[in-house]
Amino acid sequence: MGALAWILTVLFGGLTGWIAEKLMHRDLGVIGTVVLGVVGAVLLNAILRGLGIVEPQMWLVQSISAIIGAALLIAGWRFYRARHV
């Protein structure tokens, strides 16, 4: 991946993480938001591509699934923290 791809990944991850944060009413900080957005986007899009639901050209669907993936990670983290605190 080139430098521009990394920059776009971080920017898009930050945006999707921020949207998911607002939907789930959480504040994770800048680093947490970017990591959450990137990981959520990668995981859910990989799962949906593996199932044949999302094609690489479907940028709008990938964007929505990135937000959903980040929101699912927040929900999973909440569940984990509630069980182990």
Helices and strands as residue ranges (DSSP letters): H 3-24, H 29-50, H 59-83
